[in-house]
Amino acid sequence: MTPTMTRELLLMRHGKAYRKAETEDFQRPIKDAGKRAAQRLGVWLARQHLTPNQIVASPAERALVTAQKSAKTMGIPAARIEQDARIYEAGLEALLAVLTDCRPGARRVMLVGHNPGLEALLEYLMDEPAPKLPRGKLLPAAGLARLELPDDWSRLGARCGRLIELAPPKQLPKKFPFPDTDGTEERDRPAYYYTQSSVIPYRLRGGRPEILLIASSKGKHCVLPKGIQDVGYSPRESAAKEAWEEAGIEGEVGAQPLGAYQYPKWGGTCTVAVYPMAVTREIPEEEWEESHRGREWVSPQEAAARLRQAALAPLVLKLAAQLTR
């Protein structure tokens, strides 16, 4: 008698990555096309009400980023992704062992990894012969397979599962719904990209405020730390995260924003909440991943004049006025 099928397994292969060049295979980065494909798959899962209860990913760069990009578009914080080193370069037995250790209460689990191991697992579990496709095409880059499996994953045997469907990324919509996964407007990036946070870092020297400027990522103009409000982060937490990553600073982010501004990007409009940040620590250059940006303390008037985003100038001057009352 066929066992009762009560749990679902989502097998996802990582998105397209750069071939071996100057980096080791484990660190090969994912291409932008691979990131978009992973995000489209995440949106598709959310719209189909197929959000997983547990996500387990290979720690290899291309697989982990694939998992993160997909999870965020489903509203799942990246911090909830579990990394399992056994998935990297895993064969059938290793992957079955990973499934054995998945939480029994997780009714839908997504496993993000690599071929040929994932395809071997898929072919082993399916109760029907796999579609006749060339090796690597059953689960193409950023492809996903849905399987229905018995409840007890400690006893998974050959042909114990049913293939529900294959979701090749090329069949998914290229655009993303806005303002959420049920939205009808279409944009170039996932909805959460368009809500952003920024800080105006400041310190007092001799009772006078100074503003910290950094260079843009390409070094062409002066900016303030700014970025997408990451899934699972509050606006303030996201602002502090960007300050750490882009400027290498820590401090106290104000409870309320000084204001906000908008700018066009990715086929839509981004809204940026701008917070004051009293800087308490600048991390050493050698510990700062984006040290190529450089840091420069200037007067509020100079900062207002040099910042590329004109909407920031009145907010900088507003902060300076508050600090010198």
C-alpha positions, 0 to 999 in steps of 0.5 A: 500500500502506498504510504500517505503523502503529507509533506512536500519537498521543493528542490531548487537548483542555484541560479546561473553563476560565473564559470571558474575564473579567479575564484574557487568553485565554492565561491563562484558568484551568481550572475545578475540573471541568476538572481532575477530568476531566483526572485521570479521563482520566489514570487511564483511560489508566493503567488501559488501559496507554496511558501516553504516552512523550512529552507536549507541551502548549500553554503556555496556562494551561488546556492546561498544567494539563490536561496536568499533572493528567492526567500526575500521575494516570499517575505522570508528573511535571509536569516531564516535560511539554514546552511548545510555543508553536506549539500555542496558536492553532495551525492544521493546518500548525502542529500537523503541524510539532509532530508532525514534531518529536516524538521518533522514539523516542516510540511513544505521544505525547500532544498537549494543546491547543485546538480548532478546531486539534485537531479539524482535525488529527484529521479530516485524519489519519483514514482514515475520515470523522469521526463526524457531530457538531457542531463542538467535539463531536468533541473536547469539553473534556478529550476524547481521541482515539487515533490509529494513525499511520505510523512517520515523522511527517515525512511525515504526509499526509491520511487516513494514520491510523486512529482507534482510539477517542474517549474522552469524559470524561463516560463515565469513572468519577467516582471515583478508584481507591485506593491506586493505579490498580489499587485497588478502593477509590473516593475523591473525588480521585486516590490521590496526594492522600492522601499529604502532607508538612509542615514545622515551620519554626524558627530560634534566637534567643538560643539559644531556638527560634521557630516560624514560623506562617502563616495558612490560605488563607482567613485563618481560622486558623494553620497550617504549610506543608503539601501533597500529595506531588507526583508525582516528589518525595520526601516531604522535597522535597515538604515543602520545595516547600510551605514555599517556596510557602506560607510563602516560606521556604527552609532545611534540611529534616530527614532524618527526620520528627518524626512524622505525623498523619492527618485526613479529607478527600476521602472518605478519610484523608490521612496527613501526614509532618511534618519539621523545617525550619531556616529560612535565608531568608525571601523578600521579600514582593513575591516571595512569591506567597502573601504574603496569608497573612502570617508570624509568629514565635512561641514553641513554646508559643504555636505549639502553642496556636494551631495548628488541627491539634491533632496538631501541638502535641506535634510542635512541643513535641518539636522544641523539646525537641530544639533546647534539649538 
